[in-house]
Amino acid sequence: MLNQQHVHHFSGVTSFNFEHLHRFRGITSPEIGQGTHTHRIRVKTTVEKAHDHEIDIQTGPEIPTPWGHIHNFSGFTNVSSNLTRSHHFKNITGLL
């Protein structure tokens, strides 16, 4: 059987900290694992207050929907250079 890999679109907004927030969006990696699987999310946020952050996490396992499945994801951004701050985020991937 042919292995058909897939990806998901994702987007979100970080927590509002230090009088600003960041937006992010992108496409996940192909699935990691077989059967129950996850995806990697690796992206840079928008630049706000002269800095941005990186997000590098793995989604949760798939959650079945009537139209396919989604994945929850959440975490914290990296600490931006020159700042000791990070932002929290959480959302779901787009439907597959």
N, CA, C and O atoms as a GROMACS GRO file, in nm:
protein
  384
    1MET      N    1   0.084  -0.119   0.000
    1MET     CA    2   0.000   0.000   0.000
    1MET      C    3   0.089   0.124   0.000
    1MET      O    4   0.188   0.130   0.072
    2LEU      N    5   0.054   0.222  -0.079
    2LEU     CA    6   0.128   0.345  -0.090
    2LEU      C    7   0.109   0.430   0.035
    2LEU      O    8  -0.004   0.451   0.079
    3ASN      N    9   0.220   0.479   0.092
    3ASN     CA   10   0.212   0.566   0.210
    3ASN      C   11   0.180   0.707   0.164
    3ASN      O   12   0.261   0.770   0.096
    4GLN      N   13   0.063   0.758   0.200
    4GLN     CA   14   0.022   0.892   0.160
    4GLN      C   15   0.039   0.987   0.277
    4GLN      O   16  -0.046   0.994   0.366
    5GLN      N   17   0.150   1.060   0.277
    5GLN     CA   18   0.175   1.155   0.385
    5GLN      C   19   0.086   1.277   0.367
    5GLN      O   20   0.042   1.308   0.257
    6HIS      N   21   0.062   1.346   0.479
    6HIS     CA   22  -0.021   1.466   0.474
    6HIS      C   23   0.033   1.571   0.568
    6HIS      O   24   0.114   1.541   0.657
    7VAL      N   25  -0.011   1.694   0.550
    7VAL     CA   26   0.025   1.807   0.635
    7VAL      C   27  -0.103   1.881   0.670
    7VAL      O   28  -0.209   1.854   0.614
    8HIS      N   29  -0.093   1.976   0.764
    8HIS     CA   30  -0.206   2.060   0.804
    8HIS      C   31  -0.164   2.206   0.802
    8HIS      O   32  -0.048   2.238   0.829
    9HIS      N   33  -0.256   2.293   0.772
    9HIS     CA   34  -0.236   2.436   0.790
    9HIS      C   35  -0.260   2.467   0.937
    9HIS      O   36  -0.339   2.400   1.004
   10PHE      N   37  -0.192   2.570   0.988
   10PHE     CA   38  -0.216   2.615   1.125
   10PHE      C   39  -0.195   2.765   1.131
   10PHE      O   40  -0.126   2.822   1.047
   11SER      N   41  -0.254   2.828   1.229
   11SER     CA   42  -0.233   2.970   1.255
   11SER      C   43  -0.272   2.997   1.399
   11SER      O   44  -0.336   2.914   1.464
   12GLY      N   45  -0.235   3.114   1.447
   12GLY     CA   46  -0.271   3.147   1.583
   12GLY      C   47  -0.214   3.281   1.626
   12GLY      O   48  -0.147   3.350   1.550
   13VAL      N   49  -0.244   3.314   1.749
   13VAL     CA   50  -0.200   3.437   1.812
   13VAL      C   51  -0.145   3.400   1.949
   13VAL      O   52  -0.205   3.320   2.021
   14THR      N   53  -0.033   3.458   1.984
   14THR     CA   54   0.025   3.430   2.116
   14THR      C   55  -0.049   3.506   2.225
   14THR      O   56  -0.134   3.590   2.196
   15SER      N   57  -0.015   3.476   2.348
   15SER     CA   58  -0.069   3.552   2.461
   15SER      C   59  -0.024   3.698   2.452
   15SER      O   60   0.078   3.730   2.390
   16PHE      N   61  -0.102   3.785   2.514
   16PHE     CA   62  -0.072   3.929   2.518
   16PHE      C   63   0.014   3.954   2.642
   16PHE      O   64  -0.037   3.960   2.754
   17ASN      N   65   0.144   3.968   2.620
   17ASN     CA   66   0.239   3.992   2.729
   17ASN      C   67   0.317   4.120   2.699
   17ASN      O   68   0.348   4.148   2.584
   18PHE      N   69   0.349   4.195   2.800
   18PHE     CA   70   0.434   4.312   2.784
   18PHE      C   71   0.380   4.406   2.676
   18PHE      O   72   0.455   4.463   2.597
   19GLU      N   73   0.248   4.421   2.676
   19GLU     CA   74   0.177   4.514   2.587
   19GLU      C   75   0.188   4.479   2.439
   19GLU      O   76   0.182   4.568   2.354
   20HIS      N   77   0.203   4.350   2.407
   20HIS     CA   78   0.201   4.310   2.267
   20HIS      C   79   0.176   4.160   2.256
   20HIS      O   80   0.185   4.086   2.355
   21LEU      N   81   0.143   4.118   2.135
   21LEU     CA   82   0.127   3.976   2.102
   21LEU      C   83   0.191   3.954   1.966
   21LEU      O   84   0.233   4.048   1.899
   22HIS      N   85   0.198   3.829   1.926
   22HIS     CA   86   0.254   3.792   1.797
   22HIS      C   87   0.158   3.699   1.725
   22HIS      O   88   0.086   3.623   1.788
   23ARG      N   89   0.157   3.705   1.594
   23ARG     CA   90   0.078   3.615   1.511
   23ARG      C   91   0.172   3.515   1.444
   23ARG      O   92   0.291   3.542   1.425
   24PHE      N   93   0.117   3.401   1.407
   24PHE     CA   94   0.197   3.301   1.337
   24PHE      C   95   0.105   3.216   1.249
   24PHE      O   96  -0.015   3.206   1.275
   25ARG      N   97   0.162   3.158   1.146
   25ARG     CA   98   0.088   3.065   1.060
   25ARG      C   99   0.187   2.986   0.976
   25ARG      O  100   0.302   3.026   0.958
   26GLY      N  101   0.142   2.872   0.927
   26GLY     CA  102   0.229   2.790   0.845
   26GLY      C  103   0.167   2.657   0.812
   26GLY      O  104   0.045   2.641   0.820
   27ILE      N  105   0.251   2.563   0.775
   27ILE     CA  106   0.211   2.427   0.740
   27ILE      C  107   0.296   2.332   0.823
   27ILE      O  108   0.417   2.351   0.834
   28THR      N  109   0.233   2.231   0.881
   28THR     CA  110   0.305   2.135   0.963
   28THR      C  111   0.399   2.049   0.879
   28THR      O  112   0.393   2.051   0.756
   29SER      N  113   0.484   1.976   0.947
   29SER     CA  114   0.562   1.872   0.881
   29SER      C  115   0.467   1.759   0.841
   29SER      O  116   0.354   1.754   0.888
   30PRO      N  117   0.513   1.669   0.755
   30PRO     CA  118   0.435   1.546   0.733
   30PRO      C  119   0.422   1.471   0.866
   30PRO      O  120   0.493   1.500   0.962
   31GLU      N  121   0.331   1.375   0.870
   31GLU     CA  122   0.305   1.304   0.995
   31GLU      C  123   0.429   1.233   1.047
   31GLU      O  124   0.515   1.188   0.972
   32ILE      N  125   0.435   1.227   1.180
   32ILE     CA  126   0.543   1.157   1.251
   32ILE      C  127   0.478   1.037   1.318
   32ILE      O  128   0.389   1.052   1.402
   33GLY      N  129   0.522   0.918   1.282
   33GLY     CA  130   0.465   0.796   1.337
   33GLY      C  131   0.361   0.738   1.243
   33GLY      O  132   0.318   0.802   1.147
   34GLN      N  133   0.323   0.615   1.272
   34GLN     CA  134   0.222   0.547   1.192
   34GLN      C  135   0.104   0.515   1.282
   34GLN      O  136   0.121   0.499   1.403
   35GLY      N  137  -0.013   0.506   1.225
   35GLY     CA  138  -0.133   0.488   1.307
   35GLY      C  139  -0.158   0.618   1.380
   35GLY      O  140  -0.187   0.720   1.317
   36THR      N  141  -0.149   0.617   1.512
   36THR     CA  142  -0.158   0.743   1.586
   36THR      C  143  -0.035   0.824   1.552
   36THR      O  144   0.077   0.774   1.560
   37HIS      N  145  -0.055   0.949   1.514
   37HIS     CA  146   0.057   1.031   1.467
   37HIS      C  147   0.049   1.173   1.518
   37HIS      O  148  -0.055   1.217   1.570
   38THR      N  149   0.159   1.246   1.504
   38THR     CA  150   0.168   1.387   1.538
   38THR      C  151   0.234   1.458   1.421
   38THR      O  152   0.267   1.396   1.320
   39HIS      N  153   0.253   1.589   1.434
   39HIS     CA  154   0.323   1.670   1.334
   39HIS      C  155   0.413   1.769   1.406
   39HIS      O  156   0.386   1.805   1.521
   40ARG      N  157   0.518   1.812   1.340
   40ARG     CA  158   0.604   1.916   1.396
   40ARG      C  159   0.558   2.050   1.342
   40ARG      O  160   0.525   2.064   1.224
   41ILE      N  161   0.557   2.148   1.431
   41ILE     CA  162   0.529   2.287   1.395
   41ILE      C  163   0.654   2.367   1.424
   41ILE      O  164   0.701   2.373   1.538
   42ARG      N  165   0.708   2.427   1.321
   42ARG     CA  166   0.828   2.509   1.336
   42ARG      C  167   0.809   2.634   1.252
   42ARG      O  168   0.798   2.626   1.130
   43VAL      N  169   0.804   2.750   1.319
   43VAL     CA  170   0.773   2.875   1.249
   43VAL      C  171   0.823   2.994   1.330
   43VAL      O  172   0.842   2.983   1.451
   44LYS      N  173   0.843   3.107   1.264
   44LYS     CA  174   0.874   3.232   1.332
   44LYS      C  175   0.746   3.314   1.341
   44LYS      O  176   0.662   3.310   1.252
   45THR      N  177   0.733   3.388   1.450
   45THR     CA  178   0.617   3.476   1.467
   45THR      C  179   0.638   3.606   1.389
   45THR      O  180   0.746   3.631   1.335
   46THR      N  181   0.534   3.688   1.386
   46THR     CA  182   0.548   3.822   1.330
   46THR      C  183   0.640   3.904   1.419
   46THR      O  184   0.659   3.873   1.536
   47VAL      N  185   0.697   4.009   1.362
   47VAL     CA  186   0.783   4.100   1.438
   47VAL      C  187   0.694   4.204   1.505
   47VAL      O  188   0.616   4.272   1.439
   48GLU      N  189   0.707   4.216   1.635
   48GLU     CA  190   0.635   4.315   1.714
   48GLU      C  191   0.733   4.374   1.814
   48GLU      O  192   0.816   4.301   1.870
   49LYS      N  193   0.726   4.503   1.836
   49LYS     CA  194   0.816   4.570   1.931
   49LYS      C  195   0.962   4.534   1.900
   49LYS      O  196   1.042   4.510   1.990
   50ALA      N  197   0.994   4.531   1.771
   50ALA     CA  198   1.130   4.510   1.720
   50ALA      C  199   1.188   4.371   1.751
   50ALA      O  200   1.310   4.357   1.760
   51HIS      N  201   1.104   4.270   1.768
   51HIS     CA  202   1.155   4.134   1.787
   51HIS      C  203   1.051   4.032   1.742
   51HIS      O  204   0.933   4.063   1.727
   52ASP      N  205   1.098   3.911   1.720
   52ASP     CA  206   1.009   3.799   1.690
   52ASP      C  207   1.049   3.682   1.778
   52ASP      O  208   1.143   3.692   1.857
   53HIS      N  209   0.978   3.571   1.764
   53HIS     CA  210   1.005   3.450   1.842
   53HIS      C  211   0.998   3.330   1.749
   53HIS      O  212   0.941   3.338   1.640
   54GLU      N  213   1.056   3.220   1.792
   54GLU     CA  214   1.043   3.094   1.720
   54GLU      C  215   0.951   3.001   1.798
   54GLU      O  216   0.950   3.000   1.921
   55ILE      N  217   0.876   2.924   1.723
   55ILE     CA  218   0.791   2.818   1.779
   55ILE      C  219   0.842   2.688   1.719
   55ILE      O  220   0.856   2.675   1.597
   56ASP      N  221   0.870   2.591   1.804
   56ASP     CA  222   0.919   2.461   1.759
   56ASP      C  223   0.863   2.356   1.853
   56ASP      O  224   0.920   2.329   1.959
   57ILE      N  225   0.750   2.297   1.815
   57ILE     CA  226   0.680   2.201   1.900
   57ILE      C  227   0.629   2.084   1.819
   57ILE      O  228   0.639   2.083   1.696
   58GLN      N  229   0.574   1.987   1.886
   58GLN     CA  230   0.507   1.874   1.822
   58GLN      C  231   0.360   1.881   1.862
   58GLN      O  232   0.328   1.910   1.977
   59THR      N  233   0.270   1.855   1.768
   59THR     CA  234   0.126   1.856   1.797
   59THR      C  235   0.090   1.737   1.884
   59THR      O  236   0.170   1.647   1.906
   60GLY      N  237  -0.032   1.739   1.933
   60GLY     CA  238  -0.087   1.621   1.998
   60GLY      C  239  -0.128   1.520   1.893
   60GLY      O  240  -0.122   1.549   1.774
   61PRO      N  241  -0.171   1.402   1.936
   61PRO     CA  242  -0.216   1.300   1.841
   61PRO      C  243  -0.344   1.343   1.769
   61PRO      O  244  -0.411   1.437   1.812
   62GLU      N  245  -0.376   1.276   1.662
   62GLU     CA  246  -0.493   1.313   1.583
   62GLU      C  247  -0.622   1.297   1.664
   62GLU      O  248  -0.634   1.208   1.749
   63ILE      N  249  -0.717   1.385   1.635
   63ILE     CA  250  -0.850   1.381   1.696
   63ILE      C  251  -0.948   1.364   1.580
   63ILE      O  252  -0.963   1.455   1.498
   64PRO      N  253  -1.016   1.250   1.571
   64PRO     CA  254  -1.108   1.227   1.459
   64PRO      C  255  -1.222   1.329   1.455
   64PRO      O  256  -1.273   1.371   1.558
   65THR      N  257  -1.259   1.368   1.335
   65THR     CA  258  -1.375   1.453   1.311
   65THR      C  259  -1.458   1.386   1.201
   65THR      O  260  -1.409   1.293   1.136
   66PRO      N  261  -1.580   1.430   1.178
   66PRO     CA  262  -1.659   1.372   1.068
   66PRO      C  263  -1.594   1.392   0.931
   66PRO      O  264  -1.628   1.321   0.837
   67TRP      N  265  -1.503   1.488   0.918
   67TRP     CA  266  -1.441   1.520   0.790
   67TRP      C  267  -1.295   1.480   0.782
   67TRP      O  268  -1.229   1.511   0.683
   68GLY      N  269  -1.243   1.412   0.881
   68GLY     CA  270  -1.102   1.372   0.882
   68GLY      C  271  -1.047   1.377   1.023
   68GLY      O  272  -1.091   1.300   1.109
   69HIS      N  273  -0.953   1.466   1.048
   69HIS     CA  274  -0.900   1.481   1.183
   69HIS      C  275  -0.830   1.616   1.199
   69HIS      O  276  -0.798   1.684   1.102
   70ILE      N  277  -0.806   1.653   1.325
   70ILE     CA  278  -0.734   1.773   1.363
   70ILE      C  279  -0.631   1.733   1.467
   70ILE      O  280  -0.626   1.618   1.510
   71HIS      N  281  -0.548   1.830   1.508
   71HIS     CA  282  -0.450   1.809   1.615
   71HIS      C  283  -0.452   1.932   1.705
   71HIS      O  284  -0.454   2.045   1.656
   72ASN      N  285  -0.451   1.912   1.836
   72ASN     CA  286  -0.429   2.023   1.930
   72ASN      C  287  -0.281   2.055   1.932
   72ASN      O  288  -0.197   1.967   1.911
   73PHE      N  289  -0.249   2.181   1.957
   73PHE     CA  290  -0.110   2.216   1.983
   73PHE      C  291  -0.106   2.334   2.080
   73PHE      O  292  -0.195   2.419   2.080
   74SER      N  293  -0.004   2.337   2.161
   74SER     CA  294   0.016   2.447   2.256
   74SER      C  295   0.160   2.446   2.302
   74SER      O  296   0.232   2.348   2.286
   75GLY      N  297   0.201   2.557   2.360
   75GLY     CA  298   0.338   2.566   2.411
   75GLY      C  299   0.376   2.710   2.436
   75GLY      O  300   0.291   2.797   2.451
   76PHE      N  301   0.505   2.732   2.441
   76PHE     CA  302   0.561   2.864   2.462
   76PHE      C  303   0.660   2.894   2.351
   76PHE      O  304   0.729   2.804   2.303
   77THR      N  305   0.668   3.020   2.311
   77THR     CA  306   0.768   3.061   2.214
   77THR      C  307   0.905   3.054   2.281
   77THR      O  308   0.916   3.042   2.403
   78ASN      N  309   1.009   3.061   2.200
   78ASN     CA  310   1.142   3.071   2.257
   78ASN      C  311   1.157   3.208   2.321
   78ASN      O  312   1.074   3.297   2.299
   79VAL      N  313   1.261   3.226   2.397
   79VAL     CA  314   1.294   3.357   2.454
   79VAL      C  315   1.368   3.433   2.347
   79VAL      O  316   1.470   3.387   2.296
   80SER      N  317   1.318   3.550   2.312
   80SER     CA  318   1.376   3.628   2.204
   80SER      C  319   1.512   3.684   2.246
   80SER      O  320   1.534   3.714   2.364
   81SER      N  321   1.602   3.695   2.151
   81SER     CA  322   1.733   3.753   2.182
   81SER      C  323   1.714   3.895   2.236
   81SER      O  324   1.626   3.967   2.191
   82ASN      N  325   1.795   3.932   2.330
   82ASN     CA  326   1.791   4.063   2.397
   82ASN      C  327   1.674   4.078   2.492
   82ASN      O  328   1.663   4.180   2.560
   83LEU      N  329   1.585   3.980   2.501
   83LEU     CA  330   1.470   3.987   2.591
   83LEU      C  331   1.461   3.857   2.669
   83LEU      O  332   1.501   3.752   2.618
   84THR      N  333   1.409   3.862   2.787
   84THR     CA  334   1.390   3.739   2.865
   84THR      C  335   1.240   3.710   2.873
   84THR      O  336   1.186   3.687   2.981
   85ARG      N  337   1.175   3.713   2.758
   85ARG     CA  338   1.030   3.699   2.753
   85ARG      C  339   0.991   3.590   2.654
   85ARG      O  340   1.058   3.568   2.553
   86SER      N  341   0.883   3.524   2.685
   86SER     CA  342   0.824   3.431   2.590
   86SER      C  343   0.673   3.449   2.596
   86SER      O  344   0.622   3.519   2.684
   87HIS      N  345   0.603   3.388   2.504
   87HIS     CA  346   0.457   3.398   2.496
   87HIS      C  347   0.398   3.258   2.490
   87HIS      O  348   0.460   3.166   2.435
   88HIS      N  349   0.281   3.241   2.547
   88HIS     CA  350   0.208   3.115   2.541
   88HIS      C  351   0.116   3.118   2.419
   88HIS      O  352   0.074   3.225   2.376
   89PHE      N  353   0.086   3.001   2.364
   89PHE     CA  354  -0.009   2.990   2.253
   89PHE      C  355  -0.077   2.853   2.259
   89PHE      O  356  -0.023   2.758   2.316
   90LYS      N  357  -0.195   2.843   2.199
   90LYS     CA  358  -0.263   2.715   2.180
   90LYS      C  359  -0.368   2.731   2.073
   90LYS      O  360  -0.425   2.839   2.056
   91ASN      N  361  -0.394   2.622   2.000
   91ASN     CA  362  -0.492   2.623   1.893
   91ASN      C  363  -0.507   2.480   1.841
   91ASN      O  364  -0.458   2.385   1.903
   92ILE      N  365  -0.576   2.465   1.729
   92ILE     CA  366  -0.586   2.337   1.661
   92ILE      C  367  -0.539   2.354   1.518
   92ILE      O  368  -0.543   2.464   1.463
   93THR      N  369  -0.495   2.244   1.457
   93THR     CA  370  -0.458   2.249   1.316
   93THR      C  371  -0.586   2.253   1.232
   93THR      O  372  -0.696   2.224   1.280
   94GLY      N  373  -0.569   2.289   1.107
   94GLY     CA  374  -0.681   2.285   1.014
   94GLY      C  375  -0.728   2.145   0.991
   94GLY      O  376  -0.655   2.048   1.014
   95LEU      N  377  -0.850   2.132   0.944
   95LEU     CA  378  -0.909   2.001   0.917
   95LEU      C  379  -0.838   1.934   0.801
   95LEU      O  380  -0.794   2.000   0.707
   96LEU      N  381  -0.828   1.807   0.810
   96LEU     CA  382  -0.775   1.730   0.698
   96LEU      C  383  -0.888   1.645   0.643
   96LEU      O  384  -0.868   1.570   0.547
   0.00000   0.00000   0.00000
